[in-house]
Amino acid sequence: MLLFENTLWVVLLAIILDAIIGDPNWLWSRLPHPVTLIGKLISYMDHNYNKAEYQRSARKTNGILTLVLLISSTGFAGLALQYLLDFLPFGGILVALIGMTLIAQKSLYQHVARVRDALRNCGLTEARKQVSMIVGRNPEYLDEAGVSRAAIESCSENFSDGVVAPIFWFVILGLPGLFIYKAVNTADSMIGHKNEAYEDFGWASARFDDLINLPASRLSGLLIVLAALVSGRAYKTALSTILREAKNHRSPNAGWPEAAMAGALGIALAGPRQYAEYRVEDPFMNAEGRKIADADDIDGALKLMAISSALLALLITAILVI
């Protein structure tokens, strides 16, 4: 955190390590991933305190208490760990290694790239299978263009949630901020659904996740605009799409990176979508763009994400130098 003099160096090292190493299967096949441990706590609270026979008010209260438990436990764990490691000769490197596990640059790139490669080499059936790993919508309703747009939307939104936001809170509050962010974001993905089972129990986690993602989502959109400028893509359209249409997205945050990506690539994103349990009739972002997207567009999104990540690292470096 900014209370620690070397925090920015540690965060920069974590970014570099994640870009190189990512999430090695050999490690997480032997040890539980930190997010897995967080998920087990959330599942325990869900199973024991979100029972169907409880009144809605009780489930909402239990959901608030679950959020408080997540924030306090992960925040304390992060603070204790950072405090202890700060006394070790190479404690900063260890903090960076821990932080690396909660940043998703390489893993996000690899997951989205599998969809691109499946479209190019294996066909629509395999591409649907791969895209189902990273999106919640029903892949059986998706044609090639639908699979491509879904992959690009996931790339955009998860660049904010999985890369920029963890780094942002790592910079601001060190390991406590990073741990708390990942706990809340994991809770949102597990119980923050707008359905009968979770609309009350998951209400607090979903709202708090929206709140703590506000700064990172705006930064993510601007980074994609800058990446479009650097790579010779339509950066003016990316910026104008953000200003005009980001507010129309059903999420207060996802609209920023998605609008930027849609404008930069010249395609229409979002719009009507079929999820497993429901259908949404959202407006398109950059509606005047192409509705037909393909593997080359996914590749373009991946390149913009990679450049955006590099620009974020350069921004941190510039702050260090100044």
C-alpha positions as CSV (number, residue, x, y, z in Angstrom):
1,M,0.0,0.0,0.0
2,L,1.1,3.6,-0.2
3,L,2.0,3.2,3.5
4,F,4.9,1.0,2.2
5,E,7.6,2.8,0.3
6,N,8.2,0.0,-2.2
7,T,4.6,-0.7,-3.0
8,L,4.7,0.5,-6.6
9,W,7.8,-1.5,-7.3
10,V,6.2,-4.5,-5.9
11,V,3.0,-4.0,-8.0
12,L,5.1,-3.5,-11.1
13,L,7.0,-6.7,-10.4
14,A,3.7,-8.6,-9.8
15,I,2.4,-7.3,-13.2
16,I,5.6,-8.5,-15.0
17,L,5.6,-11.9,-13.2
18,D,1.9,-12.5,-14.1
19,A,2.5,-11.6,-17.7
20,I,5.3,-14.1,-17.9
21,I,4.1,-16.9,-15.6
22,G,0.4,-16.5,-15.3
23,D,-1.4,-19.3,-13.4
24,P,0.8,-22.4,-13.7
25,N,-1.2,-25.6,-13.6
26,W,1.6,-27.5,-11.9
27,L,1.3,-25.2,-8.9
28,W,-2.5,-24.9,-8.5
29,S,-2.9,-28.7,-9.1
30,R,-1.0,-29.1,-5.8
31,L,-2.1,-26.1,-3.8
32,P,-5.5,-24.5,-3.4
33,H,-5.7,-21.2,-5.3
34,P,-6.5,-18.2,-3.0
35,V,-9.7,-17.6,-5.0
36,T,-10.7,-21.2,-4.4
37,L,-10.4,-20.7,-0.6
38,I,-12.5,-17.5,-0.8
39,G,-15.0,-19.4,-2.8
40,K,-15.3,-22.1,-0.2
41,L,-16.1,-19.5,2.5
42,I,-18.7,-17.9,0.2
43,S,-20.2,-21.4,-0.5
44,Y,-20.4,-22.2,3.2
45,M,-22.2,-19.0,4.0
46,D,-24.6,-19.5,1.0
47,H,-25.4,-23.1,2.0
48,N,-26.0,-22.3,5.7
49,Y,-27.5,-18.8,5.6
50,N,-29.4,-18.5,2.3
51,K,-32.1,-21.1,2.9
52,A,-35.3,-21.0,0.9
53,E,-37.4,-21.1,4.0
54,Y,-35.8,-17.9,5.4
55,Q,-37.7,-14.6,4.9
56,R,-36.3,-12.2,2.3
57,S,-35.3,-9.7,4.9
58,A,-33.3,-12.4,6.8
59,R,-31.6,-13.5,3.6
60,K,-30.6,-9.9,2.8
61,T,-29.3,-9.4,6.3
62,N,-27.3,-12.6,6.1
63,G,-25.9,-11.4,2.8
64,I,-24.7,-8.2,4.3
65,L,-23.1,-10.1,7.2
66,T,-21.4,-12.4,4.6
67,L,-20.0,-9.4,2.9
68,V,-18.7,-7.9,6.2
69,L,-17.1,-11.3,7.0
70,L,-15.4,-11.5,3.6
71,I,-14.0,-7.9,3.9
72,S,-12.8,-8.3,7.5
73,S,-11.3,-11.7,7.1
74,T,-9.5,-11.1,3.8
75,G,-8.5,-7.6,4.8
76,F,-7.0,-8.8,8.1
77,A,-5.2,-11.7,6.3
78,G,-3.7,-9.3,3.7
79,L,-2.6,-6.8,6.4
80,A,-1.0,-9.5,8.5
81,L,0.8,-11.1,5.6
82,Q,2.1,-7.8,4.2
83,Y,3.2,-6.7,7.7
84,L,5.1,-9.9,8.3
85,L,6.7,-10.0,4.8
86,D,7.8,-6.4,5.1
87,F,10.4,-7.4,7.7
88,L,12.0,-10.1,5.5
89,P,15.0,-9.2,3.3
90,F,13.2,-10.3,0.1
91,G,9.7,-9.7,1.4
92,G,8.8,-7.4,-1.5
93,I,9.4,-10.2,-4.0
94,L,7.2,-12.6,-1.9
95,V,4.4,-9.9,-1.9
96,A,4.8,-9.6,-5.6
97,L,4.5,-13.4,-6.1
98,I,1.3,-13.4,-4.0
99,G,-0.1,-10.5,-5.9
100,M,0.7,-12.1,-9.1
101,T,-1.7,-15.0,-8.3
102,L,-4.6,-12.5,-8.2
103,I,-4.0,-10.7,-11.4
104,A,-5.3,-12.3,-14.6
105,Q,-3.5,-10.9,-17.6
106,K,-2.0,-14.1,-19.0
107,S,-4.9,-16.4,-18.0
108,L,-7.5,-14.0,-19.5
109,Y,-5.4,-13.8,-22.7
110,Q,-5.1,-17.6,-22.9
111,H,-8.8,-18.2,-22.3
112,V,-9.9,-15.8,-25.0
113,A,-7.2,-16.9,-27.4
114,R,-8.6,-20.5,-27.1
115,V,-11.9,-19.2,-28.6
116,R,-10.1,-17.5,-31.4
117,D,-8.0,-20.6,-32.2
118,A,-11.1,-22.9,-32.0
119,L,-12.9,-20.7,-34.6
120,R,-9.9,-20.8,-36.9
121,N,-8.9,-24.4,-36.5
122,C,-11.7,-26.5,-35.1
123,G,-15.1,-25.0,-36.0
124,L,-18.1,-23.6,-34.3
125,T,-18.8,-26.5,-31.9
126,E,-15.4,-26.3,-30.3
127,A,-15.6,-22.5,-30.2
128,R,-18.9,-22.7,-28.4
129,K,-17.4,-25.0,-25.9
130,Q,-14.4,-22.7,-25.3
131,V,-16.5,-19.5,-25.0
132,S,-18.8,-21.2,-22.5
133,M,-15.8,-21.3,-20.2
134,I,-15.7,-17.5,-20.0
135,V,-19.2,-16.2,-20.4
136,G,-22.6,-16.9,-18.8
137,R,-24.7,-16.9,-21.9
138,N,-26.1,-20.1,-23.5
139,P,-23.5,-21.0,-26.3
140,E,-26.0,-23.1,-28.2
141,Y,-27.7,-19.9,-29.4
142,L,-24.5,-18.4,-30.7
143,D,-23.3,-18.5,-34.3
144,E,-19.7,-17.6,-35.3
145,A,-20.4,-13.9,-35.0
146,G,-22.1,-14.4,-31.6
147,V,-19.3,-16.5,-30.3
148,S,-16.8,-13.8,-31.4
149,R,-18.7,-10.9,-29.8
150,A,-19.1,-12.9,-26.6
151,A,-15.4,-13.5,-26.4
152,I,-14.6,-9.9,-27.1
153,E,-17.1,-8.7,-24.5
154,S,-15.6,-11.1,-21.9
155,C,-12.1,-9.9,-22.9
156,S,-13.1,-6.2,-22.3
157,E,-15.1,-6.7,-19.1
158,N,-12.5,-9.0,-17.5
159,F,-9.7,-6.7,-18.5
160,S,-11.3,-4.3,-16.1
161,D,-12.4,-6.8,-13.4
162,G,-9.4,-9.2,-13.6
163,V,-6.5,-7.0,-14.5
164,V,-7.0,-3.2,-13.9
165,A,-9.2,-3.4,-10.7
166,P,-6.9,-5.8,-8.8
167,I,-3.8,-3.7,-9.7
168,F,-5.6,-0.5,-8.8
169,W,-6.5,-1.7,-5.3
170,F,-3.1,-3.3,-4.9
171,V,-1.5,0.1,-5.5
172,I,-3.9,1.9,-3.2
173,L,-4.1,-0.5,-0.3
174,G,-1.5,-3.2,-0.8
175,L,-2.3,-6.9,-0.1
176,P,-5.3,-6.0,2.1
177,G,-6.9,-4.0,-0.8
178,L,-6.1,-6.7,-3.3
179,F,-7.5,-9.5,-1.1
180,I,-10.6,-7.6,-0.3
181,Y,-11.2,-6.8,-4.0
182,K,-10.8,-10.4,-5.1
183,A,-13.1,-11.6,-2.3
184,V,-15.9,-9.1,-3.2
185,N,-15.5,-9.8,-6.9
186,T,-15.6,-13.5,-6.3
187,A,-18.7,-13.1,-4.2
188,D,-20.4,-11.1,-7.0
189,S,-19.7,-13.8,-9.5
190,M,-21.0,-16.5,-7.2
191,I,-24.0,-14.9,-5.5
192,G,-24.5,-11.6,-7.1
193,H,-27.1,-12.9,-9.5
194,K,-30.5,-11.2,-10.2
195,N,-32.6,-14.3,-9.7
196,E,-34.9,-15.7,-7.0
197,A,-32.1,-17.5,-5.1
198,Y,-29.7,-14.6,-4.9
199,E,-31.5,-11.3,-5.4
200,D,-31.6,-10.8,-1.6
201,F,-28.6,-12.8,-0.3
202,G,-26.3,-11.5,-3.0
203,W,-27.6,-7.9,-3.0
204,A,-24.9,-6.4,-0.8
205,S,-22.0,-8.1,-2.6
206,A,-23.3,-7.1,-6.0
207,R,-23.7,-3.5,-5.0
208,F,-20.4,-3.3,-3.3
209,D,-18.7,-4.9,-6.3
210,D,-20.2,-2.2,-8.5
211,L,-18.9,0.5,-6.2
212,I,-15.3,-0.7,-5.9
213,N,-15.1,-1.3,-9.7
214,L,-16.1,2.2,-10.6
215,P,-12.5,3.7,-10.8
216,A,-10.9,0.7,-12.6
217,S,-13.7,0.5,-15.2
218,R,-13.2,4.1,-16.2
219,L,-9.4,3.6,-16.3
220,S,-9.8,0.5,-18.4
221,G,-11.9,2.3,-21.0
222,L,-9.3,5.1,-21.3
223,L,-6.4,2.6,-21.5
224,I,-8.2,0.8,-24.4
225,V,-8.6,4.2,-26.1
226,L,-4.9,4.9,-25.7
227,A,-4.1,1.4,-26.9
228,A,-6.2,2.1,-30.0
229,L,-4.2,5.3,-30.6
230,V,-0.9,3.5,-30.2
231,S,-1.9,0.6,-32.6
232,G,-3.5,2.8,-35.2
233,R,-7.1,1.8,-34.6
234,A,-10.2,4.0,-34.3
235,Y,-9.3,5.7,-31.0
236,K,-11.7,8.7,-31.7
237,T,-14.6,6.3,-32.2
238,A,-13.6,4.4,-29.1
239,L,-13.7,7.6,-27.0
240,S,-16.9,8.9,-28.5
241,T,-18.6,5.5,-28.0
242,I,-17.6,5.6,-24.3
243,L,-19.0,9.1,-23.9
244,R,-22.2,8.4,-25.8
245,E,-23.1,4.8,-24.9
246,A,-21.2,3.5,-21.8
247,K,-24.1,4.8,-19.6
248,N,-26.6,2.6,-21.5
249,H,-25.0,-0.7,-20.4
250,R,-26.9,-2.6,-17.7
251,S,-23.7,-2.6,-15.7
252,P,-22.5,0.7,-14.3
253,N,-18.9,-0.5,-15.1
254,A,-18.8,-3.0,-18.0
255,G,-20.0,-0.4,-20.4
256,W,-16.7,1.6,-20.3
257,P,-14.3,-1.1,-21.5
258,E,-16.9,-2.7,-23.8
259,A,-17.8,0.6,-25.4
260,A,-14.1,1.4,-25.9
261,M,-13.4,-2.0,-27.5
262,A,-16.5,-1.8,-29.7
263,G,-15.5,1.6,-31.1
264,A,-11.8,0.7,-31.5
265,L,-12.6,-2.5,-33.5
266,G,-15.5,-1.0,-35.4
267,I,-18.0,-3.6,-34.3
268,A,-21.3,-3.6,-32.3
269,L,-21.2,-5.3,-28.9
270,A,-23.7,-6.1,-26.2
271,G,-27.2,-6.0,-27.6
272,P,-29.8,-8.8,-27.1
273,R,-28.3,-11.9,-25.5
274,Q,-29.6,-15.3,-24.3
275,Y,-28.3,-16.4,-20.9
276,A,-28.9,-19.8,-19.3
277,E,-31.9,-18.6,-17.3
278,Y,-33.1,-15.5,-19.1
279,R,-32.8,-13.2,-22.1
280,V,-31.8,-9.6,-22.1
281,E,-32.8,-7.0,-24.7
282,D,-30.0,-4.5,-24.2
283,P,-29.1,-1.9,-26.9
284,F,-26.0,-2.4,-28.9
285,M,-22.8,-0.5,-28.1
286,N,-21.5,1.2,-31.2
287,A,-24.7,0.1,-33.0
288,E,-23.5,1.6,-36.3
289,G,-20.5,-0.9,-36.2
290,R,-20.4,-4.3,-37.8
291,K,-22.7,-6.9,-36.3
292,I,-20.6,-9.6,-37.9
293,A,-17.5,-10.4,-36.0
294,D,-14.9,-13.2,-36.4
295,A,-11.7,-14.7,-35.1
296,D,-9.7,-11.7,-36.5
297,D,-11.7,-9.4,-34.4
298,I,-11.0,-11.5,-31.3
299,D,-7.3,-11.3,-32.2
300,G,-7.7,-7.5,-32.4
301,A,-9.3,-7.4,-29.0
302,L,-6.5,-9.5,-27.5
303,K,-3.8,-7.1,-29.0
304,L,-5.6,-4.1,-27.6
305,M,-5.8,-5.8,-24.2
306,A,-2.1,-6.6,-24.3
307,I,-1.2,-3.1,-25.2
308,S,-3.5,-1.7,-22.5
309,S,-1.8,-3.8,-19.9
310,A,1.6,-2.6,-21.1
311,L,0.4,1.0,-20.9
312,L,-0.8,0.4,-17.3
313,A,2.7,-0.9,-16.4
314,L,4.3,2.1,-18.1
315,L,2.0,4.4,-16.1
316,I,3.1,2.9,-12.8
317,T,6.7,3.1,-14.0
318,A,6.3,6.8,-14.9
319,I,4.9,7.4,-11.4
320,L,7.9,5.7,-9.9
321,V,10.3,7.7,-11.9
322,I,8.6,11.0,-11.2
